Amino acid sequence: MYKELPVRCYGVAAVVLRKTGRKHQVLLLRRATTLKGHWCQVSGGNEPGETAWQAALREIREETDLVPNKLYSADVSEQFYEIDKDAIWIAPVFVAFVSDSAKVTLNDEHSVFKWVSFAQAKSMVPFPGQKNIIHSIFENFVRQPPLELLRIKNTRNSFRTIDTTRTM
């Protein structure tokens, strides 16, 4: 008989994009706490009563003060093995589009941010899974228009109403 490895799914990840001219850029954040010094996308835990997409919007707002114009399911998951917990961590990934003039204001989880090309993003993130996610998003959200079936149907105004005061 084999020991079953637990799978833990209690968080989300979001890759934030903006279009400047004809080029898309990826927002990367340098961690100031967990994974200190490493570049990553927005990520965080789900709170009671919220859907995964609501958690993604809240985390984007909490970590960057950005409000997306559009939000999509990336149709991929971030996953990795947690050595200290002997478990597999998995989280749905979302793609958020913001305007090219949107201003980033970081919370204390991050020390600095950069808008970078997809090639730069792949070279900056530390984990192979992150590189695969960035590649998938480029292929399915930039090289071709995203599938409308993956779009989270909501309006920009309802994105603004996500309550970010609960965890601040």
N, CA, C and O atoms as a DFTB+ gen file, in Angstrom:
672 C
 N C O
     1  1       0.851      -1.179       0.000
     2  2       0.000       0.000       0.000
     3  2       0.898       1.244       0.000
     4  3       1.944       1.264       0.649
     5  1       0.488       2.250      -0.715
     6  2       1.258       3.476      -0.851
     7  2       0.712       4.579       0.045
     8  3      -0.487       4.638       0.318
     9  1       1.599       5.444       0.496
    10  2       1.188       6.623       1.255
    11  2       0.642       7.660       0.272
    12  3       1.273       7.947      -0.745
    13  1      -0.514       8.214       0.572
    14  2      -1.105       9.235      -0.274
    15  2      -0.484      10.587       0.050
    16  3      -0.338      10.947       1.218
    17  1      -0.124      11.328      -0.982
    18  2       0.449      12.662      -0.828
    19  2      -0.687      13.681      -0.838
    20  3      -1.468      13.703      -1.789
    21  1      -0.803      14.516       0.179
    22  2      -1.895      15.491       0.190
    23  2      -1.728      16.545      -0.909
    24  3      -0.614      16.935      -1.258
    25  1      -2.855      16.985      -1.434
    26  2      -2.905      18.094      -2.389
    27  2      -3.614      19.232      -1.694
    28  3      -4.738      19.081      -1.216
    29  1      -2.944      20.382      -1.639
    30  2      -3.487      21.547      -0.923
    31  2      -3.823      22.643      -1.931
    32  3      -2.968      23.056      -2.715
    33  1      -5.047      23.102      -1.908
    34  2      -5.479      24.170      -2.809
    35  2      -6.192      25.215      -1.971
    36  3      -7.380      25.081      -1.675
    37  1      -5.474      26.244      -1.594
    38  2      -6.060      27.292      -0.757
    39  2      -5.651      28.690      -1.212
    40  3      -5.805      29.658      -0.467
    41  1      -5.134      28.794      -2.423
    42  2      -4.684      30.094      -2.896
    43  2      -4.884      30.247      -4.383
    44  3      -5.354      29.339      -5.068
    45  1      -4.510      31.432      -4.872
    46  2      -4.629      31.775      -6.281
    47  2      -3.367      32.497      -6.724
    48  3      -2.590      32.985      -5.904
    49  1      -3.181      32.556      -8.027
    50  2      -2.111      33.352      -8.626
    51  2      -2.723      34.171      -9.749
    52  3      -3.679      33.742     -10.396
    53  1      -2.164      35.358      -9.977
    54  2      -2.662      36.225     -11.043
    55  2      -1.484      36.878     -11.748
    56  3      -0.602      37.458     -11.114
    57  1      -1.487      36.775     -13.059
    58  2      -0.484      37.439     -13.878
    59  2      -1.146      38.691     -14.442
    60  3      -2.148      38.614     -15.151
    61  1      -0.568      39.847     -14.114
    62  2      -1.121      41.132     -14.534
    63  2      -0.388      41.584     -15.791
    64  3       0.842      41.589     -15.837
    65  1      -1.162      41.966     -16.816
    66  2      -0.612      42.410     -18.091
    67  2      -1.104      43.811     -18.425
    68  3      -2.198      44.220     -18.033
    69  1      -0.261      44.538     -19.164
    70  2      -0.688      45.799     -19.760
    71  2      -0.141      45.830     -21.179
    72  3       0.861      45.191     -21.501
    73  1      -0.836      46.598     -22.020
    74  2      -0.407      46.745     -23.408
    75  2       0.065      48.175     -23.611
    76  3      -0.681      49.129     -23.388
    77  1       1.309      48.309     -24.035
    78  2       1.861      49.622     -24.347
    79  2       2.218      49.602     -25.824
    80  3       3.098      48.856     -26.253
    81  1       1.534      50.422     -26.590
    82  2       1.715      50.363     -28.043
    83  2       1.240      49.021     -28.546
    84  3       0.087      48.644     -28.338
    85  1       2.133      48.292     -29.212
    86  2       1.779      46.962     -29.724
    87  2       2.350      45.836     -28.876
    88  3       2.186      44.664     -29.215
    89  1       3.019      46.174     -27.776
    90  2       3.658      45.159     -26.935
    91  2       2.928      44.995     -25.614
    92  3       2.436      45.960     -25.029
    93  1       2.871      43.765     -25.162
    94  2       2.331      43.462     -23.840
    95  2       3.477      43.360     -22.847
    96  3       4.574      42.919     -23.187
    97  1       3.205      43.774     -21.621
    98  2       4.183      43.659     -20.544
    99  2       3.564      42.925     -19.374
   100  3       2.354      42.960     -19.155
   101  1       4.436      42.255     -18.625
   102  2       4.057      41.469     -17.454
   103  2       4.513      42.234     -16.213
   104  3       5.627      42.757     -16.173
   105  1       3.654      42.295     -15.211
   106  2       4.029      42.903     -13.937
   107  2       4.661      41.837     -13.045
   108  3       4.042      40.816     -12.744
   109  1       5.905      42.088     -12.627
   110  2       6.557      41.210     -11.665
   111  2       6.833      41.991     -10.389
   112  3       7.135      43.184     -10.419
   113  1       6.722      41.289      -9.270
   114  2       6.910      41.882      -7.951
   115  2       8.069      41.173      -7.261
   116  3       8.161      39.946      -7.290
   117  1       8.948      41.949      -6.643
   118  2      10.052      41.332      -5.878
   119  2       9.579      41.150      -4.444
   120  3       9.180      42.106      -3.778
   121  1       9.632      39.910      -3.984
   122  2       9.138      39.573      -2.649
   123  2      10.016      40.199      -1.566
   124  3      11.243      40.204      -1.670
   125  1       9.372      40.724      -0.533
   126  2      10.077      41.293       0.617
   127  2       9.996      40.377       1.832
   128  3      10.755      40.542       2.787
   129  1       9.078      39.413       1.801
   130  2       8.892      38.510       2.951
   131  2       9.151      37.076       2.484
   132  3      10.299      36.715       2.225
   133  1       8.120      36.266       2.374
   134  2       8.270      34.893       1.891
   135  2       8.918      34.919       0.507
   136  3       8.538      35.725      -0.343
   137  1       9.879      34.055       0.285
   138  2      10.657      34.023      -0.967
   139  2      11.397      35.339      -1.198
   140  3      11.541      35.792      -2.334
   141  1      11.853      35.931      -0.131
   142  2      12.488      37.254      -0.156
   143  2      13.525      37.375      -1.284
   144  3      14.411      36.537      -1.445
   145  1      13.369      38.454      -2.048
   146  2      14.299      38.761      -3.119
   147  2      13.955      38.148      -4.456
   148  3      14.562      38.500      -5.467
   149  1      12.994      37.235      -4.488
   150  2      12.620      36.581      -5.747
   151  2      11.478      37.327      -6.423
   152  3      10.633      37.933      -5.764
   153  1      11.471      37.269      -7.744
   154  2      10.421      37.895      -8.543
   155  2       9.262      36.921      -8.716
   156  3       9.470      35.719      -8.885
   157  1       8.043      37.446      -8.672
   158  2       6.873      36.590      -8.820
   159  2       5.689      37.400      -9.333
   160  3       5.756      38.620      -9.480
   161  1       4.624      36.691      -9.595
   162  2       3.351      37.305      -9.941
   163  2       2.569      37.526      -8.647
   164  3       3.038      37.162      -7.569
   165  1       1.410      38.107      -8.748
   166  2       0.523      38.269      -7.598
   167  2       0.057      36.889      -7.157
   168  3      -0.260      36.040      -7.990
   169  1       0.015      36.665      -5.849
   170  2      -0.529      35.399      -5.345
   171  2      -0.982      35.587      -3.914
   172  3      -0.559      36.520      -3.231
   173  1      -1.842      34.698      -3.469
   174  2      -2.308      34.780      -2.095
   175  2      -3.374      33.750      -1.809
   176  3      -3.760      32.964      -2.674
   177  1      -3.840      33.772      -0.576
   178  2      -4.799      32.784      -0.108
   179  2      -6.247      33.189      -0.311
   180  3      -6.584      34.371      -0.376
   181  1      -7.088      32.177      -0.409
   182  2      -8.535      32.394      -0.477
   183  2      -9.052      32.688       0.920
   184  3      -8.583      32.115       1.904
   185  1     -10.013      33.576       0.996
   186  2     -10.660      33.874       2.271
   187  2     -12.039      33.221       2.305
   188  3     -12.624      32.949       1.257
   189  1     -12.557      32.970       3.499
   190  2     -13.874      32.327       3.595
   191  2     -14.934      33.096       2.805
   192  3     -15.025      34.321       2.886
   193  1     -15.725      32.351       2.044
   194  2     -16.844      32.936       1.329
   195  2     -16.513      33.529      -0.029
   196  3     -17.422      33.982      -0.725
   197  1     -15.248      33.545      -0.434
   198  2     -14.949      34.126      -1.741
   199  2     -14.583      33.039      -2.746
   200  3     -14.015      32.003      -2.400
   201  1     -14.927      33.312      -3.998
   202  2     -14.539      32.415      -5.074
   203  2     -13.066      32.637      -5.392
   204  3     -12.459      33.601      -4.927
   205  1     -12.504      31.744      -6.181
   206  2     -11.101      31.891      -6.559
   207  2     -10.886      33.186      -7.337
   208  3      -9.903      33.888      -7.101
   209  1     -11.804      33.517      -8.275
   210  2     -11.618      34.745      -9.049
   211  2     -11.753      35.982      -8.165
   212  3     -11.062      36.975      -8.393
   213  1     -12.623      35.940      -7.170
   214  2     -12.726      37.068      -6.237
   215  2     -11.438      37.206      -5.416
   216  3     -10.989      38.320      -5.145
   217  1     -10.855      36.086      -5.028
   218  2      -9.589      36.118      -4.301
   219  2      -8.501      36.729      -5.179
   220  3      -7.687      37.517      -4.699
   221  1      -8.481      36.372      -6.456
   222  2      -7.485      36.939      -7.380
   223  2      -7.629      38.455      -7.466
   224  3      -6.637      39.180      -7.398
   225  1      -8.854      38.929      -7.616
   226  2      -9.080      40.385      -7.672
   227  2      -8.647      41.061      -6.380
   228  3      -8.001      42.109      -6.404
   229  1      -9.005      40.460      -5.258
   230  2      -8.631      41.048      -3.961
   231  2      -7.122      41.090      -3.803
   232  3      -6.570      42.102      -3.371
   233  1      -6.450      40.003      -4.148
   234  2      -4.992      39.958      -4.020
   235  2      -4.319      40.979      -4.941
   236  3      -3.351      41.628      -4.547
   237  1      -4.830      41.119      -6.164
   238  2      -4.284      42.136      -7.074
   239  2      -4.422      43.516      -6.445
   240  3      -3.481      44.310      -6.453
   241  1      -5.597      43.792      -5.902
   242  2      -5.846      45.102      -5.280
   243  2      -4.975      45.305      -4.044
   244  3      -4.389      46.374      -3.868
   245  1      -4.886      44.283      -3.185
   246  2      -4.093      44.403      -1.953
   247  2      -2.604      44.570      -2.246
   248  3      -1.936      45.386      -1.612
   249  1      -2.087      43.809      -3.197
   250  2      -0.649      43.808      -3.429
   251  2      -0.175      44.934      -4.331
   252  3       0.977      45.357      -4.235
   253  1      -1.055      45.433      -5.218
   254  2      -0.617      46.420      -6.212
   255  2      -1.493      47.660      -6.302
   256  3      -1.095      48.644      -6.925
   257  1      -2.664      47.638      -5.702
   258  2      -3.674      48.691      -5.799
   259  2      -4.214      48.858      -7.222
   260  3      -4.751      49.910      -7.567
   261  1      -4.069      47.819      -8.043
   262  2      -4.583      47.860      -9.410
   263  2      -5.985      47.275      -9.476
   264  3      -6.339      46.381      -8.708
   265  1      -6.773      47.793     -10.404
   266  2      -8.111      47.279     -10.681
   267  2      -8.134      46.868     -12.158
   268  3      -8.037      47.725     -13.036
   269  1      -8.261      45.573     -12.437
   270  2      -8.229      45.118     -13.833
   271  2      -9.413      45.609     -14.655
   272  3     -10.514      45.810     -14.141
   273  1      -9.152      45.799     -15.957
   274  2     -10.226      46.064     -16.915
   275  2     -10.919      44.764     -17.295
   276  3     -12.132      44.728     -17.504
   277  1     -10.125      43.692     -17.381
   278  2     -10.642      42.370     -17.731
   279  2      -9.905      41.329     -16.903
   280  3      -8.733      41.490     -16.564
   281  1     -10.618      40.264     -16.588
   282  2     -10.035      39.150     -15.837
   283  2     -10.430      37.846     -16.512
   284  3     -11.586      37.649     -16.886
   285  1      -9.449      36.957     -16.663
   286  2      -9.658      35.660     -17.297
   287  2      -9.100      34.546     -16.422
   288  3      -8.174      34.756     -15.639
   289  1      -9.677      33.367     -16.568
   290  2      -9.023      32.167     -16.079
   291  2      -7.915      31.863     -17.078
   292  3      -8.156      31.871     -18.285
   293  1      -6.717      31.597     -16.599
   294  2      -5.617      31.258     -17.508
   295  2      -5.736      29.822     -18.005
   296  3      -5.016      29.419     -18.918
   297  1      -6.633      29.056     -17.413
   298  2      -6.845      27.653     -17.755
   299  2      -5.599      26.811     -17.481
   300  3      -5.370      25.781     -18.115
   301  1      -4.797      27.284     -16.509
   302  2      -3.640      26.534     -16.009
   303  2      -3.605      26.711     -14.500
   304  3      -4.262      27.595     -13.950
   305  1      -2.842      25.870     -13.849
   306  2      -2.675      25.971     -12.405
   307  2      -1.196      26.071     -12.082
   308  3      -0.353      25.493     -12.768
   309  1      -0.896      26.814     -11.026
   310  2       0.454      26.815     -10.498
   311  2       0.526      25.669      -9.508
   312  3      -0.373      25.491      -8.687
   313  1       1.591      24.896      -9.587
   314  2       1.717      23.778      -8.660
   315  2       3.176      23.527      -8.350
   316  3       4.060      23.722      -9.184
   317  1       3.398      23.089      -7.125
   318  2       4.747      22.711      -6.724
   319  2       4.675      21.849      -5.478
   320  3       3.653      21.789      -4.794
   321  1       5.777      21.189      -5.204
   322  2       5.889      20.322      -4.039
   323  2       6.400      21.152      -2.865
   324  3       7.447      21.793      -2.961
   325  1       5.653      21.138      -1.751
   326  2       6.067      21.824      -0.524
   327  2       6.876      20.841       0.314
   328  3       6.325      19.922       0.919
   329  1       8.171      21.044       0.341
   330  2       9.064      20.112       1.028
   331  2       8.709      19.996       2.505
   332  3       8.615      18.891       3.040
   333  1       8.511      21.143       3.167
   334  2       8.276      21.129       4.620
   335  2       6.943      20.497       5.008
   336  3       6.785      20.070       6.152
   337  1       5.982      20.424       4.093
   338  2       4.664      19.864       4.401
   339  2       4.441      18.511       3.730
   340  3       3.415      17.868       3.949
   341  1       5.405      18.081       2.914
   342  2       5.277      16.846       2.153
   343  2       3.917      16.801       1.454
   344  3       3.161      15.837       1.580
   345  1       3.634      17.877       0.713
   346  2       2.342      18.005       0.043
   347  2       2.524      18.735      -1.286
   348  3       3.529      19.409      -1.513
   349  1       1.555      18.588      -2.134
   350  2       1.536      19.317      -3.400
   351  2       0.605      20.500      -3.243
   352  3      -0.552      20.347      -2.850
   353  1       1.119      21.687      -3.553
   354  2       0.330      22.926      -3.498
   355  2      -0.079      23.252      -4.926
   356  3       0.737      23.211      -5.846
   357  1      -1.353      23.575      -5.096
   358  2      -1.867      23.884      -6.427
   359  2      -2.815      25.080      -6.323
   360  3      -3.566      25.203      -5.356
   361  1      -2.773      25.953      -7.322
   362  2      -3.632      27.134      -7.309
   363  2      -4.040      27.494      -8.738
   364  3      -3.224      27.414      -9.656
   365  1      -5.296      27.889      -8.928
   366  2      -5.701      28.361     -10.248
   367  2      -4.994      29.679     -10.565
   368  3      -4.734      30.491      -9.677
   369  1      -4.691      29.871     -11.839
   370  2      -4.028      31.091     -12.299
   371  2      -5.023      31.926     -13.087
   372  3      -5.815      31.400     -13.869
   373  1      -4.969      33.227     -12.872
   374  2      -5.814      34.183     -13.582
   375  2      -4.944      35.161     -14.344
   376  3      -3.789      35.391     -13.986
   377  1      -5.510      35.741     -15.405
   378  2      -4.828      36.766     -16.194
   379  2      -5.649      38.032     -16.066
   380  3      -6.842      38.049     -16.368
   381  1      -4.993      39.099     -15.613
   382  2      -5.662      40.386     -15.419
   383  2      -5.053      41.404     -16.378
   384  3      -3.832      41.537     -16.455
   385  1      -5.899      42.117     -17.102
   386  2      -5.451      43.189     -17.978
   387  2      -5.754      44.526     -17.317
   388  3      -6.871      44.760     -16.855
   389  1      -4.749      45.405     -17.275
   390  2      -4.925      46.758     -16.745
   391  2      -4.532      47.751     -17.823
   392  3      -3.879      47.386     -18.800
   393  1      -4.926      49.004     -17.648
   394  2      -4.581      50.030     -18.631
   395  2      -3.092      50.338     -18.572
   396  3      -2.444      50.110     -17.551
   397  1      -2.560      50.852     -19.660
   398  2      -1.126      51.148     -19.703
   399  2      -0.742      52.300     -18.782
   400  3       0.438      52.490     -18.489
   401  1      -1.726      53.069     -18.325
   402  2      -1.435      54.192     -17.423
   403  2      -1.699      53.860     -15.953
   404  3      -1.544      54.722     -15.088
   405  1      -2.094      52.627     -15.667
   406  2      -2.403      52.233     -14.290
   407  2      -1.168      52.374     -13.409
   408  3      -0.066      51.995     -13.806
   409  1      -1.356      52.914     -12.226
   410  2      -0.260      53.145     -11.283
   411  2      -0.213      52.034     -10.236
   412  3      -1.222      51.714      -9.608
   413  1       0.957      51.460     -10.061
   414  2       1.164      50.385      -9.093
   415  2       1.583      50.992      -7.763
   416  3       2.498      51.812      -7.700
   417  1       0.894      50.572      -6.691
   418  2       1.284      50.919      -5.324
   419  2       1.417      49.609      -4.570
   420  3       0.433      48.898      -4.364
   421  1       2.641      49.294      -4.158
   422  2       2.901      48.007      -3.515
   423  2       2.535      48.006      -2.040
   424  3       2.623      49.031      -1.363
   425  1       2.124      46.841      -1.552
   426  2       1.976      46.664      -0.111
   427  2       3.312      46.200       0.461
   428  3       4.304      46.144      -0.266
   429  1       3.354      45.870       1.738
   430  2       4.628      45.539       2.386
   431  2       5.143      44.133       2.083
   432  3       6.215      43.755       2.555
   433  1       4.394      43.354       1.303
   434  2       4.869      42.024       0.916
   435  2       5.947      42.095      -0.171
   436  3       6.659      41.121      -0.416
   437  1       6.055      43.263      -0.822
   438  2       6.953      43.411      -1.967
   439  2       7.819      44.653      -1.800
   440  3       7.407      45.635      -1.183
   441  1       9.027      44.592      -2.361
   442  2       9.945      45.720      -2.229
   443  2      10.007      46.589      -3.479
   444  3      10.299      47.782      -3.386
   445  1       9.737      46.010      -4.643
   446  2       9.808      46.756      -5.899
   447  2       9.010      46.002      -6.959
   448  3       8.754      44.805      -6.825
   449  1       8.626      46.710      -8.005
   450  2       7.927      46.072      -9.122
   451  2       8.603      46.477     -10.419
   452  3       9.314      47.480     -10.486
   453  1       8.364      45.668     -11.458
   454  2       8.852      45.979     -12.800
   455  2       7.830      45.514     -13.823
   456  3       7.254      44.433     -13.695
   457  1       7.607      46.344     -14.846
   458  2       6.875      45.921     -16.029
   459  2       7.930      45.416     -17.005
   460  3       8.847      46.158     -17.357
   461  1       7.816      44.172     -17.446
   462  2       8.837      43.562     -18.288
   463  2       8.200      42.822     -19.462
   464  3       7.002      42.536     -19.462
   465  1       9.025      42.520     -20.459
   466  2       8.566      41.705     -21.584
   467  2       8.356      40.262     -21.107
   468  3       8.785      39.886     -20.016
   469  1       7.701      39.480     -21.931
   470  2       7.505      38.070     -21.581
   471  2       8.846      37.342     -21.489
   472  3       9.038      36.507     -20.605
   473  1       9.767      37.652     -22.394
   474  2      11.087      37.011     -22.348
   475  2      11.807      37.369     -21.047
   476  3      12.403      36.501     -20.410
   477  1      11.755      38.628     -20.656
   478  2      12.383      39.036     -19.398
   479  2      11.715      38.344     -18.216
   480  3      12.393      37.875     -17.302
   481  1      10.392      38.281     -18.235
   482  2       9.657      37.652     -17.128
   483  2      10.092      36.199     -16.962
   484  3      10.333      35.743     -15.844
   485  1      10.193      35.474     -18.073
   486  2      10.610      34.070     -17.991
   487  2      12.012      33.930     -17.421
   488  3      12.311      32.942     -16.750
   489  1      12.872      34.901     -17.680
   490  2      14.236      34.808     -17.161
   491  2      14.334      35.260     -15.706
   492  3      15.307      34.928     -15.028
   493  1      13.348      36.009     -15.211
   494  2      13.410      36.567     -13.858
   495  2      12.758      35.687     -12.805
   496  3      13.225      35.649     -11.667
   497  1      11.686      34.976     -13.157
   498  2      11.008      34.153     -12.152
   499  2      11.851      32.923     -11.841
   500  3      12.502      32.379     -12.733
   501  1      11.846      32.477     -10.580
   502  2      12.779      31.416     -10.196
   503  2      12.353      29.987     -10.526
   504  3      13.212      29.119     -10.683
   505  1      11.069      29.722     -10.634
   506  2      10.611      28.342     -10.712
   507  2      10.207      27.934     -12.130
   508  3       9.617      28.733     -12.858
   509  1      10.517      26.703     -12.525
   510  2      10.129      26.227     -13.854
   511  2       8.617      26.333     -14.102
   512  3       8.191      26.658     -15.210
   513  1       7.816      26.060     -13.076
   514  2       6.364      26.163     -13.239
   515  2       5.926      27.575     -13.580
   516  3       5.012      27.762     -14.385
   517  1       6.565      28.574     -12.979
   518  2       6.242      29.967     -13.298
   519  2       6.606      30.279     -14.752
   520  3       5.857      30.961     -15.452
   521  1       7.745      29.784     -15.194
   522  2       8.171      30.005     -16.578
   523  2       7.151      29.398     -17.546
   524  3       6.823      29.998     -18.570
   525  1       6.652      28.199     -17.213
   526  2       5.637      27.547     -18.052
   527  2       4.343      28.353     -18.085
   528  3       3.715      28.473     -19.137
   529  1       3.943      28.899     -16.952
   530  2       2.725      29.711     -16.888
   531  2       2.880      30.950     -17.759
   532  3       1.970      31.293     -18.513
   533  1       4.007      31.615     -17.664
   534  2       4.239      32.828     -18.470
   535  2       4.210      32.476     -19.958
   536  3       3.632      33.207     -20.762
   537  1       4.830      31.365     -20.314
   538  2       4.806      30.923     -21.713
   539  2       3.371      30.659     -22.178
   540  3       2.975      31.102     -23.256
   541  1       2.600      29.942     -21.371
   542  2       1.211      29.632     -21.723
   543  2       0.379      30.898     -21.890
   544  3      -0.423      30.999     -22.818
   545  1       0.568      31.855     -20.999
   546  2      -0.195      33.104     -21.089
   547  2       0.195      33.861     -22.360
   548  3      -0.675      34.409     -23.037
   549  1       1.471      33.898     -22.691
   550  2       1.891      34.547     -23.939
   551  2       1.200      33.896     -25.135
   552  3       0.643      34.586     -25.989
   553  1       1.240      32.574     -25.190
   554  2       0.663      31.850     -26.325
   555  2      -0.850      32.026     -26.432
   556  3      -1.382      32.135     -27.537
   557  1      -1.547      32.054     -25.297
   558  2      -3.007      32.017     -25.316
   559  2      -3.710      33.342     -25.030
   560  3      -4.933      33.432     -25.139
   561  1      -2.945      34.366     -24.666
   562  2      -3.561      35.659     -24.362
   563  2      -2.910      36.811     -25.109
   564  3      -3.453      37.916     -25.125
   565  1      -1.762      36.578     -25.729
   566  2      -1.074      37.641     -26.455
   567  2      -0.945      37.282     -27.935
   568  3      -1.346      38.060     -28.801
   569  1      -0.394      36.121     -28.220
   570  2      -0.220      35.716     -29.630
   571  2      -1.552      35.563     -30.336
   572  3      -1.647      35.729     -31.552
   573  1      -2.565      35.249     -29.572
   574  2      -3.918      35.145     -30.129
   575  2      -4.877      35.730     -29.107
   576  3      -4.560      35.774     -27.919
   577  1      -6.041      36.180     -29.547
   578  2      -7.004      36.725     -28.581
   579  2      -7.437      35.634     -27.595
   580  3      -7.589      34.475     -27.981
   581  1      -7.633      36.000     -26.335
   582  2      -8.066      34.994     -25.357
   583  2      -9.471      34.478     -25.676
   584  3     -10.305      35.193     -26.230
   585  1      -9.701      33.240     -25.319
   586  2     -11.034      32.664     -25.492
   587  2     -12.031      33.403     -24.602
   588  3     -11.789      33.592     -23.410
   589  1     -13.118      33.806     -25.174
   590  2     -14.150      34.504     -24.396
   591  2     -14.722      33.588     -23.311
   592  3     -15.199      34.071     -22.284
   593  1     -14.678      32.282     -23.529
   594  2     -15.161      31.327     -22.530
   595  2     -14.367      31.401     -21.226
   596  3     -14.871      31.003     -20.176
   597  1     -13.130      31.908     -21.277
   598  2     -12.290      31.998     -20.085
   599  2     -12.469      33.317     -19.331
   600  3     -11.944      33.482     -18.230
   601  1     -13.203      34.245     -19.923
   602  2     -13.375      35.558     -19.299
   603  2     -14.313      35.480     -18.102
   604  3     -15.370      34.851     -18.160
   605  1     -13.906      36.131     -17.019
   606  2     -14.770      36.253     -15.849
   607  2     -15.750      37.368     -16.171
   608  3     -15.363      38.530     -16.295
   609  1     -17.013      37.011     -16.305
   610  2     -18.024      37.981     -16.731
   611  2     -18.351      38.922     -15.585
   612  3     -19.021      38.547     -14.623
   613  1     -17.878      40.118     -15.702
   614  2     -18.111      41.137     -14.691
   615  2     -17.794      42.482     -15.316
   616  3     -17.223      42.550     -16.404
   617  1     -18.156      43.526     -14.644
   618  2     -17.839      44.853     -15.155
   619  2     -16.726      45.465     -14.331
   620  3     -16.470      45.040     -13.205
   621  1     -16.077      46.443     -14.880
   622  2     -15.005      47.133     -14.166
   623  2     -15.521      47.693     -12.846
   624  3     -14.804      47.662     -11.846
   625  1     -16.740      48.201     -12.824
   626  2     -17.288      48.761     -11.583
   627  2     -17.422      47.705     -10.500
   628  3     -17.162      47.983      -9.329
   629  1     -17.825      46.491     -10.876
   630  2     -17.936      45.461      -9.834
   631  2     -16.557      45.007      -9.378
   632  3     -16.408      44.563      -8.240
   633  1     -15.536      45.107     -10.243
   634  2     -14.174      44.814      -9.802
   635  2     -13.779      45.783      -8.694
   636  3     -13.088      45.392      -7.754
   637  1     -14.199      47.019      -8.788
   638  2     -13.853      48.026      -7.790
   639  2     -14.506      47.746      -6.444
   640  3     -14.036      48.239      -5.419
   641  1     -15.587      46.959      -6.426
   642  2     -16.310      46.750      -5.181
   643  2     -15.769      45.598      -4.351
   644  3     -16.240      45.369      -3.236
   645  1     -14.788      44.866      -4.872
   646  2     -14.216      43.772      -4.076
   647  2     -13.677      44.354      -2.777
   648  3     -12.884      45.296      -2.790
   649  1     -14.108      43.792      -1.669
   650  2     -13.739      44.314      -0.346
   651  2     -12.317      43.913      -0.002
   652  3     -12.028      42.736       0.215
   653  1     -11.426      44.902       0.047
   654  2     -10.043      44.620       0.415
   655  2      -9.746      45.039       1.834
   656  3      -8.599      44.946       2.272
   657  1     -10.741      45.495       2.565
   658  2     -10.502      45.975       3.924
   659  2     -10.446      44.833       4.945
   660  3      -9.955      45.027       6.057
   661  1     -10.942      43.652       4.582
   662  2     -11.016      42.555       5.531
   663  2      -9.638      42.092       5.999
   664  3      -9.483      41.661       7.141
   665  1      -8.643      42.177       5.126
   666  2      -7.338      41.638       5.499
   667  2      -6.266      42.708       5.633
   668  3      -5.096      42.389       5.845
   669  1      -6.637      43.924       5.518
   670  2      -5.618      44.991       5.577
   671  2      -5.431      45.466       6.998
   672  3      -4.619      46.357       7.249
